[in-house]
């Protein structure tokens, strides 16, 4: 998946941990604002990595809610906090159960740039009611 190269100035193991924490924060808050470099990352993965990670996590949670034990084990390894795990299974999955699309996460650009280094910012949010 991620080669042994620097990713956003981080080693691959630290980058995966960074994405895991960012995804857990997205689940807890349902809406986060971050720089576009963290979200729109196309050098190695050719996709928006945070969006991809969150979509996979929600798919695993839907399978775990149906009683699949392997999905539950994968979910426990990919969520960094118990608070995010509980919120995903108890609040988000019942709300997203009727949502048919595979894209549960929306990424939209913001007009504002970050003060200090003028980095472009995006908002990442979970779709649904």
Secondary structure, DSSP 8 states (H G I E B T S, - for coil): ---SS-BTTB-HHHHHHHHHHHHHHHHHHSEEEEEHHHHSB-SSSSB-HHHHHHHHHHHHHHHHHTT-HHHHHHHHHH-S-HHHHHHIIIIIHHHHTT--SS--EEEEEEEEE-TTT--EEEEEEE---
